[in-house]
Amino acid sequence: MTDRDAIGIDVGGTKINAFRVASDGSIRERATRPTPADDTEAILAEMAALAEEIRDERVAAVGIGAAGLVDTSAGVMRFSPNLAWRDVPVRDRVRDALGIPVLLENDASAAAYGEWRFGAGRGVRHLLLVTVGTGIGGGVIADGRLSRGAHGFAGDIGHIIVEPGGPLCGCGNLGCWEQVAAGQTIDRLGREAAAEHEHSVIARLVGGDPALVTGEIVTEAAERGDVVAIRILQRVGRRLGEGIAGFVNAIDPEVVVIGGGAIVAGDFLLGPAREAFREALEGTDHRPEVPLVPAELGNDAGAIGAAALALDELVAGD
């Protein structure tokens, strides 16, 4: 194992986070800037500038995590739903700017690697990460290795159609899993509830304006005992658990790690998810328990995992 550092960059739709990460997963330094999401060249320039800002003589490589279809072997972002990246050679552009090796990875896959190395998945060889934010992402560790698939696109679990003819998804399909079991679902159902139940806690928290309802508002209302809010989180949690059961049936992990911003709802969401998961899982009474556990690294997992991947795949053994 190398004793060098790497820079992990997590490129989101609104901000870019860059961490200087040690080989034990600890963060030595952080920097962040807004994402110029509609300008390909500006995004690349900001990434390089952030890396230079926290770089020192110990940095041996850079790992980049971003949402979308990442061709890892070529270092190319084929398609990003949140950024103006279409067939962009991100790896080579950043490598040329910084003069050190660079690895490009899907952000959820990078987060799965981070949780496996340093978080809730330590000590297992088979792990499924489910990130529940605005949408749903995923990453798979199979037999102690990050599973990338034939083209680098493995783990994009949010776009399985579970409700044909359902809500329109950003990918262009109708009724994707992330449209019924993620943060945007909680937002949408919360707005509908505030309009329909004007005396609910949800409605009172936004002064009667349904357009102001967010998932955080729904969670706060649930914490105050609002039955309407609790039912929303139960409904979304059950759809989440049902979907996870399908993936566990398919890939047979030892543990499912659930991350992303939506898990701030805690057991209001995860309790129903675990219950629905047990009900939907094949042969529950005849297989080892597969626990659903919260992520430990939080929003840092993507950058930490990207840095760890860069060290392990580009630097270790040099």
N, C-alpha and C positions, 0 to 999 in steps of 0.2 A: 504494500500500500504506500502511495506517495505521501510525502509530508509537505507537498506544495499546496498552494491555494488555487481556486478557480473562481471566476466571476460567473454568477448565475443571473440571467436576465429573464424576467417574466414580462412579456409584452401583452398587455391587456388593451381592451377597447378604449379605456379612458386614461390609463397611466402605465408607465413603464417602470418597473422596479428592478434595481440591480443590487446584488449583494456580493461582497467578497466573502467566500466561504472556505473554511478550513477543511482538511480531509476527514475530520470527525463530525462534520455537519454543522459546526458552530458558525455563526455569522460574525465576521470581524468588522464589517462596515456596510452601511446601506446608503443608497441614493435613489431618488425618484424624480421623474419629470412627467408632465402630461403627454399623452400620446397624440401626435398629429395624424389621426387615423386615416384621413383622406389623402395623405401625401406620402407615397412610397419612399421617395428619397429623403424626406424629412424624418420619417420613422427610423431609417437606417442611420442617419446622421445623429439622431438623439441617442440611439443605442450605443454607438461608438463613443459619443461624448460622455455618457454615463459610465461606461467601462473605464475610460481614461481617468475619470474623476476619482475612482476608488482603486485604481490599479497600483500595485507596487511590485517590487522585485520578486516577491514570492508567487505571483500569479503566473500560472503556466498554461492556462487554457480558459476558454469562455464557453459556457453552455447557454443556449437560448431556448426558451419554451414559449410557444404561441399557439393560440387556438386555430385549428383548421387542418387541412390535409397536408401533412408534412412528408415529403419524400426524403427520409433521413439519409439514405445512402448518397443521394445527390446533393443534399443540403439545400433543397428547394422547397419553398412554400408554394404548393400547387394552388391552393384556394384557402382564403381566410374569410370567415363570415363577418368579422368585425373590423378588418383592416383592408386597405387598398392594395392587397398583395395577391397577385395572380401570376403564378409561375415566376416568382422572384428568387434568384439565387442568393438567399439571405446569408448562408454560411460563408460563401466565398467573398461576398461584399464586406462583411464584418471582419473576416480574416485579413483581407487586404488592407483594411483601415487600421487594424491593430497589430498585425504582424505576428500573431500567435494562433495556435490551432483553435478552431471553433466547431462546436457541434450544435445542430438544430434539431429540436424535438417538439412534438405536440405537447402543449402545456399540461394536459391532464395525465399523459403518460409520464412526463417528468415529475409531476406531483406524486404519482403512484410509486415511482422509484425513490423519491425522497421519503415517503412514509414507510416504504419497505426497508430502506437503509437505516433511517434514524427516527422513525415515528411509530405509529400504531401497528405496523406490520413487521417490526423487528423479530427475527427468529423463525419466520415462516418461509416456505418456498413457493407457495401458491397464494396469490392475493388478487382481489378485485377492488379497485378504488372507484367509487361513484362520487363525483362532485356535483352537488346540487346547489347551483346558484340561480341566475336568471334562467339558464337552461341546464342540461345535464351532460356531463362529460365522463370519461372513464379511462382507466388504465389497467393493464393486466400484467402481473408478474407470474410467469409459468416456469416451474422448476428452477427458481432462482435467477431467472433472466427476464428482462423486459420484453414483452411480446409486441412486435411491431407489425407483423403480417407481411404479405408478399410485397406490398408497395409502401409500407410505412404508415398505413392508415388505420391500423387496428385500434380498438378502444373507443371508437366514436359511437357510443351506445345510446345516445339521446335521440337518435333518429330512426329507431324502430317504430313502425306505425302500429299503434295499439288501439286507435279509435278512428277507423276509416270514416272520412267525411268530417272529422273533428276540426278543431281550431287550426288555422293556417300557421305553418311553421316558417321560420326564417330560411329554411332550406328549400322551401317551395312546396313541400308535401303537406297533406292535411292529417292531423291527428297523431303526430309523433309523440313518443313517450314524454319528451321534455315539455310538451304542451299541456300535459295533464298531471305532471308529478314534479314540478319545479317551482322556482320562485315566481316566475311570471304567472303561473297558475294561481298561486296564493294572492298575488296582486289583483288579478282579474276577478277572482271570486270575491275578494274583499271589496272591490269597487261595486260589484253587483249587489252584495249584501248591504252595503251602506246606503245604496239607493232604495233597496226594497224594505230595509228595516231601519227606519229613520231614528228610532229610539235606542238602537243598539249602541254598545260601547264603541264599536268601530266608528259609527257615524258621529258620535259625540267627540271622539278624539280628533276628527278632521273638521270639526265645526259644521258638519252637515254637507260637506263638499266631497262626493265620492271620488272625484278625480285625484284627490290628495292621498288616497289610501295606498299604502305600500305593505309589503310583507312584514316589515317591522311593526307597523301599526296593528296589523292582525295579531301578531304575536303578543304585543302589549295588551291588546284587548283580551286575548285568551288568558294571560296571566292575571287579569282582573276578574276572571270568571265569566266572561261573556260567552254564552252558549253558542251563539252564531259563529264567533271566531274559532272556538274549539272544534266545531263541526267542520269548518273549512280545513283546518290543519289535519283533522282526522281523515277527511276525504282525500286530501293530497298525499298524506302519509301512506294510506292504504294502496293507492296507485303506485307509489314509489316502491313499497314492499313487494307488490305483485310483480313488478318489472324486474326487481333484483332477483327474485326467485327464478325467473326465466333464465337469467344469465348464470346463476349458480348451477342450475340444471345443466347448462351447456358447457361450462368451463371447470366446475368443481374446485373452487378455491378453498383454502383453509379458513380464510377470514375475509369479510367484506368491510372495508374502511369507507366511511361516509364523511365527505368533506364538503366545503363550499359554504357560502354565506347563509343559505337557508337553514343550516343546522342550528342556528341560534335559537330556533323554535324549540330545541331540546326534545323532551319526551312528548310534547304535544304533537310533534311530527314523527319522531323516531319510535314512540310506543306503538302507534297504529301501523307503522311500517314493519316493525318486527312481528306483530301479530299477523298481518296479511302475508308476510314472507313465510312464516311457519305454515300457514294454511295452504299456500300455493306451491310450496316446495315439494317435489316428488319424493315419496318414501321417507317422510320426515322421521318416522319411528324406526327406520332401518338404516340410517346413515349417521355419521358423526355430526355433532352440532356445528353449524357454521355461524359464528357470532357476527352480528352487525355492530361495529364499534365506531365511535366518533374519531375523526382524524386528530392527530396530536400536533401537527405542525401548522395548522390553520392556513392562512393565506400565504405563508412563507414557503409552503411545500413545493410549489412549482419552481421557484428560483433555486432553492436548496437542491432539489432533485436534478435540475439542469446542470448545476455546478458539479454535483457528484458524478453524473454521467460523463461529463467532460473529463474529470479526473480519472475515472475508472476506464474509460474507453480510449482516451487520447494521450494520457500521461503515464498511467501506472505501468511500471516495467521499464520506463525509459532510463 
